[in-house]
Amino acid sequence: IVTEIDPICALQALMEGLQVLTLEDVVSEADIFVTTTGNKDIIMVDHMRKMKNNAIVCNIGHFDNEIDMHGLETFPGVKRITIKPQTDRWVFPDTNSGIIVLAEGRLMNLGCATGHPSFVMSCSFTNQVIAQLELWNEKSSGKYEKKVYVLPKHLDEKVASLHLG
């Protein structure tokens, strides 16, 4: 399910075959919430209080303000239980149910990465450099129009080989 308030983005998701609803429509039913917007205040503490017990909340957007962590941290009587690094269960006092927040609401692809953070960054930056080199080398060939592309498999494999070797 995609929750989207922008009608154009909602239509795009619908055309991709996804079910599109509002966050308010699904907040009490979904098991996992992933913010990807790059906007602030997407999941607020009021949403979190309505979530199923042990719903998972995480962010892979551009900034760490998509999830209202300040509202959660300052909610009267809320209890934080660290399950493991970057995984916390927050229990609300009035319901005794809780949610699981990954990476403290920050970018989970960095905070929860299983590799060493500098290694994760190296892989990301190498992908970017390899992509830039490809664009530069093919600039006059007409191979690439001005649009977004997925990194070709052979270049992804090159990045992997560089890090394995």
TILUMPA-782446 format. One record per atom (N, C-alpha, C, O): x, y, z. Coordinates in steps of 0.2 Angstrom, whole numbers, plus 5000, padded with zeros to 4 digits. Layout:
! residues N
XYZ/...
! end
This chain:
! residues 165
500449945000/500050005000/500450065000/500950075004/500350114996/500650174996/500250234999/499650234997/500450265003/500050325006/500350385003/500950405003/499950424999/500150484995/499650534995/499050524994/499750594997/499350654996/499350694990/498850724988/499850684986/499950724980/499550684975/499750624974/499050714971/498650674967/499050644961/498950594958/499550684958/499950654953/500350594955/500450544951/500750604961/501150544963/500650484965/500850424963/500050504967/499650444969/499350414963/499350354962/499250454957/499050424951/499650374948/499450324945/500250404949/500850364946/500850294950/500950244947/500750294956/500850234960/500250184958/500350124957/499650214957/499050174955/499150144948/499050084947/499450184944/499650154937/500150104937/500150064933/500550104942/501050044943/500749984947/501049934948/500049994948/499749934951/499749934958/499549884961/499949984962/499949984969/499250014972/498950054968/499149994978/498550024981/498750084984/499250094988/498350134983/498450204986/497950224991/497350224989/498150244997/497750265002/498050325006/498650345004/497750355011/498050405015/498350365021/498050315023/498750395024/499050375030/498550355036/498550305039/498050405036/497550395041/497150335040/496850305044/497050315033/496650255032/496950195034/496650145035/497650195034/497950125035/498350125042/498650075044/498350185046/498850185051/498750135057/499150115060/498150115057/497950065063/498049985060/497949945064/498149985053/498149915050/498849895048/498949825048/499249935046/499849915043/500349895048/500349905054/500849845046/501349825050/502049865050/502349865055/502149885044/502749925043/502649995039/502249995035/502950045042/502950105039/503550135037/504050135041/503650155031/504350175028/504250245025/503850245020/504550295028/504450365024/505050365019/505550345020/504850395014/505250405008/505150475004/505350484999/504950525008/504650585005/505250635004/505150674999/505650645009/506050705009/505750765012/506050815012/505150755014/504750805018/504750795025/504850745028/504550845029/504550845036/503850825039/503350845036/503850795045/503250785049/502750745045/502150755044/503050685042/502550635039/502250595043/501650585043/502550565048/502250515053/502350555060/502950565062/501850575063/501750615069/501650565075/501450515074/501750595081/501650545087/500950525087/500750475089/500450565085/499750545085/499650485080/499250445082/499950485075/499950425070/500250365074/499950305074/500850375077/501150315080/500750285086/500750225087/500350325089/499950305095/499350255092/499150215096/499150265086/498650235083/498850165079/498450125077/499550155079/499850095075/499750035079/499650035085/499749975076/499649915079/500249905083/500749935083/500149865088/500749845093/501249815089/501249765085/501849845090/502549825087/502549835080/502949805076/502149885077/502249905070/502949935070/503249965075/503249925064/503949955063/503950015059/503550025054/504250065061/504350135058/505050145056/505450145061/505150165050/505850185048/505750235042/505250255040/506350265041/506450315036/506950305031/507550285033/506850315025/507350305020/507350375015/507550375010/507050425018/506950485014/507650525014/508150495016/507650585013/508250625012/508450655019/509050665020/507950665024/508150695030/507850655036/507450615035/508150675042/507950635048/507350675051/507250655057/506950715048/506350745051/505650725048/505150755049/505650665045/505050635042/504650605048/504050605047/504950575053/504650545058/504750595064/505250615066/504150605068/504150655073/504450625079/504150605084/505150615079/505450585085/505450635091/505450605097/505450695090/505450745096/504750735100/504750725106/504250725096/503550715099/503550655102/503250645108/503850595099/503850535103/504250535109/504050515114/504850565109/505350565114/505050605120/505150595126/504650655119/504350695124/503650685126/503350715130/503350625123/502650615125/502650585132/503050545134/502150615136/502150605143/502150525145/501650495142/502650505148/502650435151/502850385146/502850325147/503050405140/503250355135/503850315137/504350355140/503950255136/504550215138/504950195132/504650165128/505550205132/506050185127/506450115129/506750125134/506350065125/506750005127/507149985121/506949975115/507849985122/508249975116/508349895116/508449865120/508149875110/508149805108/508849785106/509149735108/509149825102/509849815100/510049885097/509549925096/510649895095/510849955092/510449975086/510349935082/510150035086/509750055080/509050025080/508750035075/508849995085/508149965086/507849975092/508149945097/507350025093/507050035099/506350025099/505950045094/506050005105/505349995105/505150045110/505350055115/504650085108/504350145112/503650125114/503250105110/503550115120/502850095123/502550155126/502750195130/501850165124/501450215126/501150195133/500850135133/501150235138/500850215144/500150205145/499950165149/499750235141/498950225141/498750165138/498250135140/499150135133/498850075130/499350015131/499149965130/499950035134/500449975135/500649945128/500949885129/500449975123/500749945116/501249995114/501350055116/501649965109/502250005107/502349995100/502049955096/502850035097/503050035090/503850025091/504150035096/504049995085/504749985084/505050035079/504850045074/505550075082/505850135077/506550115076/506950095080/506650115069/507350095067/507750155066/507550205064/508450155068/508950205067/508750275070/508850325067/508350275075/508050335079/507750375074/507750435075/507450355069/507050395064/507550425059/507250465054/508150415059/508650435054/508650385048/508250345048/509050405043/509050365037/509250295039/509850275041/508850245038/508950175040/509450145036/509850095038/509450165029/509950135025/510650145027/511150105025/510750195031/511450215034/511450185041/511950155043/511050205045/511050185052/510950115053/511250085058/510650075049/510450005050/510849955046/510749895045/511349985042/511749945037/512149895041/512449915046/512249835038/512549785042/513349795041/513649765045/513549825036/514249835035/514549895039/514149925043/515149905039/515449955043/515250025039/515250025033/515050075043/514750135040/515250165034/514950185029/515850165035/516350195030/516350145024/516350175018/516250085025/516150035019/515550045015/515550045009/514950065019/514350075016/514450145012/514150145006/514750195015/514850255011/515250245005/515150275000/515750205006/516250195000/515850154994/515950174988/515450114996/515050084990/514550134987/514550134981/514250174991/513750224988/514150274984/513950294978/514750294986/515150344983/515450314976/515450354971/515650254977/515950224971/515350214965/515550224960/514750194967/514250194963/514150264959/514050264953/514150314963/514050384960/514650404955/514550424950/515250384957/515850404953/515850364947/515950384941/515650294947/515650254941/515050284937/515150284930/514550304939/513950324935/514250394932/514050404926/514550434935/514750494932/515350484927/515250514922/515750434928/516250424923/515850394917/516050414911/515350354918/515050324912/514650384908/514750384902/514350424911/514050484908/514550524904/514450544899/515150534907/515650574904/515950544898/515950574893/516050474899/516350444893/515850434887/516050424881/515250434889/514650424884/514350494882/513850494878/514650554884/514350614883/514150634876/513650664874/514550614871/514450634864/514150574860/514050584854/514050514863/513750464860/512950464859/512750424855/512650504863/511950504863/511650444866/511050434866/512050404870/511750344873/511250364879/510850324880/511450424882/510950444888/510650504887/510950554885/509950504887/509550564887/509650594894/509850564899/509350654895/509350694901/508750664905/508250694905/508850604908/508350574913/508650534918/509250524918/508250504922/508550464927/508650394925/508150364922/509150354926/509350294924/509450244930/509750274935/509350184930/509650134935/510350114932/510450114926/510750114937/511450094935/511450024932/511249984935/511750024926/511749964922/512149904926/512549924930/511849844925/512149784929/512949784928/513249764933/513149794923/513949784922/514249834926/514849824928/514049894927/514349944931/514249924939/514649944943/513649904940/513549874947/514049824949/514349824955/514149784944/514649724945/515349754946/515749724950/515449804942/516149834943/516249864950/516749854953/515749894953/515749924959/515849864964/516349874969/515549814964/515549754968/516249724968/516649714973/516549724962/517249694961/517749734964/518249714967/517649804963/518149844966/518149844974/518749844977/517649824977/517549814984/517749744987/517949744992/517749704982/517849634984/518649624983/518949574987/518949654978/519649644977/520049684981/520749674980/
! end
